Amino acid sequence: MSRAAAKIADTIRCGDALTVLRELPGEVVDCVVTSPPYFRQRDYRGQRGQVGQEKTPADYIARLRGVFGECRRVLRPTGTAWLVLGDKYDDLRQLGLPWRVALALADDGWILRADCIWHKLNAMPSPTRSRPTTDHEYVFFLAKGPDYYYDADAIREPHVTFTENSRMRGGRRHFGVRGGTPENGKNAGSNNLHDGRWDQAFHPLGRNKRTVWSIPLSKFRGAHFAVFPEPLVELCVKAGCPAGGLVLDPFLGSGTTAVVARRLGRHYLGIDAAREYCALARRRLKAER
Ligand SMILES: C[S@@+](CC[C@H](N)C(=O)[O-])C[C@H]1O[C@@H](n2cnc3c(N)ncnc32)[C@H](O)[C@@H]1O
C-alpha cells in the first residue's frame, strides 16, 4: 500500500461524502463497496444535506454522479466499485432509478461490467395486490478502466450440473485444463461443453459466480435501518479488492463494509454524514476485535 493510502487507511470520517472525498488524494483506493440512501426512502436521523432527499429523480442522479465522480478519482487505475441500489415507486409508477443511475455512471466513463441481483430471501411482505412484491435490489459492478482487478476464483460457487463425482468418463482429469475435452466421454460432442467451456464446467473451485445472489437480510439490528448483509459485502470485497488493499464506503452507515474488509485482511475507509452512525460503526469495529 502506498504511503498516501496508508495515511487514510482504517479511519472513519464523519461528514458529507462529496466534501470528504474531495479532500482525499487520487488513486489510493482499490475498491468501493457502498449502498447510498435510496431516493426518498428514509430520513437518516434528520441530517441536513442527506443524499436521497433531493426533489426529483434527476437531482438524485446528479448527486450520485458527483459522489461517484470523486470515487473514480480516488480509485487506482485497477479499481472497481460495487453499487447496491433499490428502486422506488412514485404513486403507481416505478422510477427505474437503479438503471438510470448505472447508465449515467457509464456515460461518465465507468465501465459497467455486471448488474447482479440481490435476491432478498426474507424480504418484507408488502400490502400491494396490483403488482408482484419486490424482493430484489441491484448490485452494479463498475470498473474504472479496462485493466481492473477481479478475482473470479475467490467467489466461485458450487457446480450444479456437474460435480467432482460426475460419472462422465475421464471427468476429473479435465479439471482446469483448457480445451481438455474427453474425446470419448459420455458427453463428447455436446455443443454446450467443448473446448474452453470444459475447464469451466469442471473447475475444482466451482463454477464462475452467477449474477443472482440469494442472500437473507442482515441480522444486525444495531440502531440503523438498511444494514448490508455481511455475505453480500464479502463477495464484493473478495472479488474486487486484493489482499491488503483499501476498501472505501462513502455511505458507511453501521460500518458493515469496514467490519467485513478488516475481517478479510483488507483496509477500510468509511464516510458517513451522521455522527451517530460514525460512532455506531466505530463501536461495532471495536466489538469485533
Ligand atoms: C443505506 S445507508 C448505508 C447502510 C450501510 N450499508 C450499512 O451496512 O449499515 C446510507 C447511509 O448514508 C448516509 N448518508 C446520507 N447522506 C449522506 C451524505 N451526504 N454523505 C455521507 N453519508 C450520507 C446515511 O446517514 C446512512 O447511514
The ligand as an ORCA input file, in Angstrom:
! r2SCAN-3c Opt
* xyz 0 1
  C     -28.316      2.817      3.120
  S     -27.421      3.526      4.431
  C     -25.922      2.585      4.440
  C     -26.008      1.364      5.310
  C     -24.737      0.555      5.335
  N     -24.519     -0.120      4.062
  C     -24.739     -0.453      6.473
  O     -24.427     -1.633      6.272
  O     -25.067     -0.061      7.602
  C     -26.930      5.072      3.804
  C     -26.121      5.942      4.736
  O     -25.767      7.133      4.033
  C     -25.638      8.192      4.994
  N     -25.707      9.470      4.280
  C     -26.785     10.165      3.837
  N     -26.409     11.294      3.206
  C     -25.054     11.333      3.238
  C     -24.076     12.224      2.733
  N     -24.424     13.337      2.081
  N     -22.763     11.927      2.932
  C     -22.405     10.803      3.608
  N     -23.289      9.919      4.120
  C     -24.604     10.166      3.929
  C     -26.782      7.930      5.979
  O     -26.501      8.517      7.232
  C     -26.824      6.386      6.006
  O     -26.118      5.905      7.133
*
